[in-house]
């Protein structure tokens, strides 16, 4: 346990959950499921039983640093603030270098802050296996989620299921990564049994992932390596501001995982969702007898089916004759969009910004 660490990525803006998710409080800081916990609190709690609590670090934006500290009740020294958003590769590089300054032998799990995992006991079991494998091998390990539908919104991992790794459950070498497929291809993936959803959860030794950065993303590696002796010192913040200005915006999946030859996957079923859209939240919410997902709200629905509805406290809605709509009232913004047209929400958000400035973003 002494070498186990966790790096939680919490820098996203959650624009697809607008208007509840806003720049000042993105979705990871909201109790969007109505459980009494925000998404980042759920993520933090899941990891507390797997590694020492003082080995958990969070990377977030400078604007959200105080929110993270308050919601998780952790030391501000464990909250790493990104001065710019540069996707997951620079975020992970920052966290790895920071943790290595404390423990060069660290075995680190990296996870998004805003995912849903319903089978938490199984998650603990899988993560214990993952830490064991990563600590014993120079491997880049990820979790693959067994698909239950032909999902076009997720990336996929093809596992070499014919040659399982001995001594571990459902652990295989990765054959290939595939970006979000068309529906026909997603159906073929589901039928094959070799393809798994890419969870975005990784486990590796610090030295192993830094070697991968050096090989596949040398520009980012050298930017952070220049300040190797400044991490965990008073000079860290100043160095990070300069470092991020030099970093390209690239994901660790595209920059490293799709190129490396030492990538492995644990294939599992965790009741997982990335909760990336209102439709994904609809799928994982309780439904009334007309298949409406009503989130902590008082709604009278007539001849209305398949809607997802969220209202502010002390507000009631009467909905008649609407099927398969997203109806979200955040108090100052009302969104009513067909679930089939959800992909247009980002466009609508851009139009609102052009029309009103930053006020409603």
C-alpha positions as CSV (number, residue, x, y, z in Angstrom):
1,X,0.0,0.0,0.0
2,X,2.9,2.4,0.7
3,X,3.6,2.8,-3.0
4,X,0.0,3.2,-4.2
5,X,-1.1,6.6,-5.4
6,X,-4.1,8.1,-7.2
7,X,-4.3,11.0,-9.5
8,X,-7.8,12.3,-10.1
9,X,-8.3,14.5,-13.2
10,X,-10.9,17.2,-12.5
11,X,-10.2,20.0,-15.0
12,X,-13.1,19.5,-17.4
13,X,-15.8,22.1,-18.0
14,X,-18.7,19.6,-18.6
15,X,-20.2,21.7,-21.3
16,X,-22.5,18.9,-22.5
17,X,-24.3,19.1,-19.1
18,X,-25.1,22.8,-19.5
19,X,-27.0,24.6,-18.1
20,X,-26.5,22.8,-14.8
21,X,-22.7,22.5,-15.4
22,X,-21.3,26.0,-15.7
23,X,-17.8,27.5,-15.9
24,X,-17.8,28.5,-12.2
25,X,-19.0,25.0,-11.1
26,X,-18.5,22.2,-13.7
27,X,-20.4,18.9,-13.4
28,X,-17.8,17.1,-11.3
29,X,-18.6,19.4,-8.5
30,X,-22.4,18.9,-8.7
31,X,-24.6,16.3,-7.1
32,X,-26.0,15.5,-10.5
33,X,-27.2,12.0,-9.5
34,X,-29.1,13.2,-6.4
35,X,-27.1,10.9,-4.0
36,X,-26.0,13.6,-1.6
37,X,-22.4,13.4,-3.0
38,X,-20.9,15.3,-5.9
39,X,-19.3,13.2,-8.6
40,X,-15.8,14.1,-7.4
41,X,-16.7,13.2,-3.9
42,X,-17.9,9.8,-5.1
43,X,-14.6,9.3,-7.0
44,X,-12.5,10.3,-4.0
45,X,-14.5,8.0,-1.7
46,X,-14.0,5.0,-4.0
47,X,-10.3,5.3,-3.9
48,X,-9.9,6.0,-0.1
49,X,-10.3,2.3,0.6
50,X,-7.8,1.3,-2.1
51,X,-4.8,3.4,-1.3
52,X,-3.7,5.7,1.6
53,X,-5.8,8.8,1.7
54,X,-2.8,11.1,1.8
55,X,-1.6,9.5,-1.5
56,X,-4.6,10.9,-3.4
57,X,-3.9,13.9,-5.6
58,X,-6.3,16.0,-7.7
59,X,-5.4,18.0,-10.9
60,X,-7.9,20.7,-11.6
61,X,-8.1,24.3,-13.0
62,X,-6.8,27.2,-11.0
63,X,-10.4,28.5,-10.7
64,X,-11.6,25.2,-9.1
65,X,-8.7,24.7,-6.7
66,X,-10.6,26.0,-3.7
67,X,-13.8,24.1,-4.6
68,X,-11.8,20.8,-4.7
69,X,-10.2,21.5,-1.3
70,X,-13.6,22.3,0.3
71,X,-15.5,19.4,-1.2
72,X,-12.9,16.8,-0.5
73,X,-11.5,18.3,2.7
74,X,-7.9,17.6,1.6
75,X,-4.7,19.5,1.9
76,X,-4.3,22.2,-0.7
77,X,-0.8,20.8,-1.3
78,X,-2.6,17.7,-2.9
79,X,-4.6,19.9,-5.3
80,X,-2.5,20.7,-8.4
81,X,-3.8,23.7,-10.4
82,X,-3.4,23.8,-14.2
83,X,-3.0,27.4,-15.5
84,X,-4.3,26.3,-18.9
85,X,-6.5,23.5,-20.2
86,X,-4.2,21.2,-22.3
87,X,-6.1,17.9,-22.4
88,X,-5.1,14.8,-20.5
89,X,-1.4,14.3,-21.5
90,X,0.0,17.4,-19.8
91,X,-2.4,17.0,-16.9
92,X,-1.0,13.4,-16.3
93,X,2.6,14.5,-16.8
94,X,2.2,17.2,-14.2
95,X,0.7,14.7,-11.7
96,X,3.3,12.0,-12.3
97,X,6.3,14.4,-11.9
98,X,4.7,15.8,-8.7
99,X,4.1,12.4,-7.2
100,X,7.6,11.1,-8.2
101,X,9.1,14.0,-6.2
102,X,7.5,12.4,-3.1
103,X,8.0,8.7,-4.1
104,X,10.0,7.6,-7.2
105,X,8.6,4.1,-6.7
106,X,5.0,5.1,-6.9
107,X,2.4,3.0,-8.7
108,X,-0.2,5.4,-9.8
109,X,-3.9,5.0,-10.8
110,X,-5.2,7.9,-13.0
111,X,-9.0,8.4,-13.1
112,X,-11.5,11.0,-14.3
113,X,-13.4,12.7,-11.5
114,X,-16.9,12.5,-13.1
115,X,-17.6,8.9,-13.9
116,X,-20.3,6.6,-12.5
117,X,-19.3,3.2,-11.1
118,X,-22.2,1.3,-9.6
119,X,-20.4,-1.9,-8.6
120,X,-18.0,-0.4,-6.1
121,X,-17.0,-3.7,-4.5
122,X,-16.0,-5.1,-7.8
123,X,-14.1,-1.9,-8.6
124,X,-12.0,-2.4,-5.4
125,X,-11.2,-5.9,-6.4
126,X,-10.2,-5.0,-9.9
127,X,-8.1,-2.1,-8.8
128,X,-6.2,-4.3,-6.3
129,X,-5.4,-6.7,-9.2
130,X,-4.5,-3.7,-11.4
131,X,-2.0,-2.3,-8.8
132,X,-0.5,-5.8,-8.4
133,X,0.1,-6.2,-12.1
134,X,1.4,-2.7,-12.7
135,X,3.8,-3.0,-9.7
136,X,5.3,-6.2,-11.2
137,X,5.5,-5.2,-14.8
138,X,6.7,-2.3,-17.0
139,X,3.2,-2.1,-18.5
140,X,0.6,0.6,-19.2
141,X,-2.6,-0.8,-17.9
142,X,-6.2,0.4,-18.5
143,X,-9.6,-0.8,-17.5
144,X,-11.9,-2.0,-20.3
145,X,-15.7,-2.1,-19.7
146,X,-17.7,-5.0,-21.1
147,X,-20.2,-3.3,-23.5
148,X,-24.0,-4.0,-23.1
149,X,-25.1,-2.1,-26.2
150,X,-23.6,-0.8,-29.5
151,X,-22.6,2.6,-28.1
152,X,-21.2,5.1,-30.6
153,X,-20.2,7.7,-28.0
154,X,-17.3,5.7,-26.5
155,X,-13.9,4.7,-27.7
156,X,-13.2,1.0,-27.8
157,X,-10.2,-1.3,-26.8
158,X,-9.6,-4.6,-28.7
159,X,-8.2,-7.2,-26.3
160,X,-6.2,-10.2,-27.3
161,X,-8.6,-12.6,-25.5
162,X,-7.0,-15.7,-26.9
163,X,-3.9,-15.2,-24.8
164,X,-4.9,-14.1,-21.2
165,X,-2.1,-13.1,-18.9
166,X,-1.4,-15.9,-16.4
167,X,-2.0,-15.3,-12.8
168,X,-4.6,-12.4,-13.3
169,X,-8.3,-12.4,-14.0
170,X,-9.5,-11.1,-17.4
171,X,-6.2,-9.4,-18.1
172,X,-5.0,-9.3,-21.7
173,X,-2.6,-7.5,-24.1
174,X,-4.2,-4.8,-26.1
175,X,-4.5,-5.3,-29.8
176,X,-5.8,-1.9,-30.8
177,X,-7.7,1.2,-29.8
178,X,-10.6,2.5,-31.9
179,X,-12.2,5.9,-31.8
180,X,-16.0,6.4,-31.5
181,X,-17.4,4.1,-34.2
182,X,-20.4,4.3,-36.5
183,X,-23.4,2.3,-35.3
184,X,-22.8,-0.6,-37.8
185,X,-19.3,-1.0,-36.5
186,X,-20.3,-0.7,-32.9
187,X,-22.7,-3.6,-33.4
188,X,-19.9,-5.7,-34.9
189,X,-17.7,-4.8,-31.9
190,X,-20.5,-5.9,-29.5
191,X,-21.0,-9.2,-31.3
192,X,-17.2,-10.0,-31.5
193,X,-16.7,-10.2,-27.7
194,X,-13.1,-8.8,-28.1
195,X,-14.0,-5.1,-27.8
196,X,-14.4,-3.2,-24.6
197,X,-15.3,0.4,-23.8
198,X,-12.3,2.6,-23.0
199,X,-12.9,3.7,-19.4
200,X,-10.1,6.3,-19.3
201,X,-8.8,4.8,-16.1
202,X,-5.1,3.9,-16.1
203,X,-2.6,2.2,-13.8
204,X,1.2,2.3,-14.1
205,X,4.5,2.7,-12.4
206,X,5.6,6.3,-12.4
207,X,8.8,5.3,-14.2
208,X,7.0,3.3,-16.8
209,X,4.7,6.1,-17.9
210,X,7.5,8.7,-17.9
211,X,9.5,6.4,-20.2
212,X,6.5,6.3,-22.5
213,X,6.2,10.1,-22.4
214,X,9.9,10.4,-23.3
215,X,9.4,8.0,-26.2
216,X,6.1,9.1,-27.6
217,X,5.5,12.7,-26.4
218,X,9.1,13.9,-25.9
219,X,8.2,17.6,-26.1
220,X,5.9,17.3,-23.1
221,X,8.3,15.1,-21.3
222,X,11.2,17.5,-21.6
223,X,9.1,20.5,-20.7
224,X,8.3,19.0,-17.3
225,X,11.6,17.3,-16.9
226,X,13.4,20.7,-17.0
227,X,11.8,21.5,-13.6
228,X,12.2,18.0,-12.1
229,X,13.9,19.5,-9.0
230,X,11.2,22.1,-8.5
231,X,8.2,19.9,-7.8
232,X,7.0,19.9,-4.3
233,X,8.9,23.2,-3.6
234,X,7.8,26.9,-3.5
235,X,9.0,27.3,-7.1
236,X,6.5,24.7,-8.5
237,X,3.6,27.1,-9.3
238,X,5.8,29.5,-11.2
239,X,7.4,26.7,-13.2
240,X,4.1,25.1,-14.0
241,X,2.7,28.4,-15.5
242,X,5.7,28.5,-17.9
243,X,5.6,24.8,-18.6
244,X,1.9,24.8,-19.6
245,X,2.4,27.6,-22.0
246,X,4.8,25.4,-23.9
247,X,2.6,22.3,-24.0
248,X,0.5,21.1,-26.9
249,X,-3.1,20.0,-26.2
250,X,-3.2,16.3,-26.7
251,X,-4.8,13.3,-24.9
252,X,-2.8,10.6,-23.4
253,X,-4.9,8.0,-25.3
254,X,-3.9,9.5,-28.7
255,X,-0.4,10.5,-27.7
256,X,0.8,7.4,-25.9
257,X,-1.7,4.5,-25.4
258,X,-2.5,4.1,-29.1
259,X,1.2,4.0,-30.0
260,X,2.9,2.1,-27.1
261,X,3.5,-1.7,-27.4
262,X,3.3,-2.5,-23.7
263,X,-0.4,-1.7,-23.2
264,X,-2.7,-4.1,-21.3
265,X,-6.3,-4.1,-20.3
266,X,-8.4,-5.7,-17.5
267,X,-11.8,-6.5,-19.0
268,X,-14.5,-6.0,-16.4
269,X,-18.1,-5.0,-15.7
270,X,-18.4,-2.2,-13.1
271,X,-21.7,-0.7,-13.9
272,X,-19.7,2.1,-15.5
273,X,-20.7,5.2,-17.4
274,X,-18.7,8.3,-18.2
275,X,-21.8,10.4,-17.6
276,X,-20.8,12.5,-20.6
277,X,-24.3,13.5,-21.7
278,X,-27.8,14.0,-20.6
279,X,-28.8,10.9,-22.4
280,X,-26.2,8.9,-20.5
281,X,-27.6,10.3,-17.3
282,X,-31.0,9.3,-18.4
283,X,-29.9,5.7,-18.9
284,X,-28.5,5.5,-15.4
285,X,-31.4,7.3,-13.6
286,X,-34.6,5.9,-12.0
287,X,-37.6,6.2,-14.3
288,X,-41.3,6.6,-13.5
289,X,-44.0,4.5,-15.0
290,X,-43.8,6.5,-18.2
291,X,-40.0,6.2,-18.5
292,X,-39.4,9.8,-17.4
293,X,-36.3,10.4,-15.4
294,X,-37.2,13.1,-12.9
295,X,-34.1,14.4,-11.1
296,X,-34.9,15.7,-7.6
297,X,-37.8,17.7,-9.0
298,X,-41.6,18.0,-8.6
299,X,-43.1,17.3,-12.0
300,X,-46.7,16.5,-13.2
301,X,-46.4,14.8,-16.5
302,X,-49.3,14.1,-18.9
303,X,-49.0,12.1,-22.0
304,X,-45.3,12.5,-21.8
305,X,-42.7,9.7,-22.0
306,X,-39.0,9.3,-22.1
307,X,-38.0,12.7,-20.8
308,X,-35.2,13.7,-18.5
309,X,-36.3,16.6,-16.3
310,X,-34.4,18.7,-13.6
311,X,-35.8,21.8,-11.8
312,X,-34.5,24.1,-9.1
313,X,-35.8,23.7,-5.5
314,X,-39.2,25.1,-4.8
315,X,-40.2,24.9,-8.5
316,X,-42.9,22.7,-10.0
317,X,-43.4,21.9,-13.7
318,X,-46.4,20.7,-15.6
319,X,-45.4,18.9,-18.8
320,X,-47.9,17.8,-21.4
321,X,-47.4,16.0,-24.7
322,X,-43.6,15.8,-24.8
323,X,-41.8,12.6,-25.6
324,X,-38.0,12.1,-25.4
325,X,-37.0,15.6,-24.4
326,X,-34.3,17.1,-22.2
327,X,-35.9,19.7,-19.9
328,X,-33.4,21.4,-17.6
329,X,-34.1,24.5,-15.6
330,X,-31.1,25.9,-13.8
331,X,-32.8,29.0,-12.4
332,X,-31.5,31.5,-14.9
333,X,-31.5,29.2,-18.0
334,X,-34.2,26.9,-19.3
335,X,-33.1,24.2,-21.8
336,X,-35.7,22.2,-23.8
337,X,-34.1,20.0,-26.4
338,X,-35.1,16.8,-28.1
339,X,-32.9,13.9,-26.8
340,X,-32.2,13.0,-30.4
341,X,-30.6,16.5,-30.9
342,X,-28.5,16.5,-27.8
343,X,-25.3,16.7,-29.8
344,X,-26.3,20.3,-30.7
345,X,-26.2,21.6,-27.1
346,X,-22.6,22.7,-27.5
347,X,-23.7,24.8,-30.6
348,X,-26.5,26.3,-28.6
349,X,-24.1,27.1,-25.8
350,X,-21.8,28.9,-28.2
351,X,-24.8,30.9,-29.5
352,X,-25.8,31.9,-26.0
353,X,-22.2,33.1,-25.4
354,X,-22.3,35.2,-28.5
355,X,-25.6,36.7,-27.6
356,X,-25.1,37.4,-23.9
357,X,-21.3,37.1,-23.2
358,X,-20.1,35.0,-20.3
359,X,-23.1,35.5,-18.0
360,X,-25.0,32.3,-18.7
361,X,-22.0,30.0,-19.5
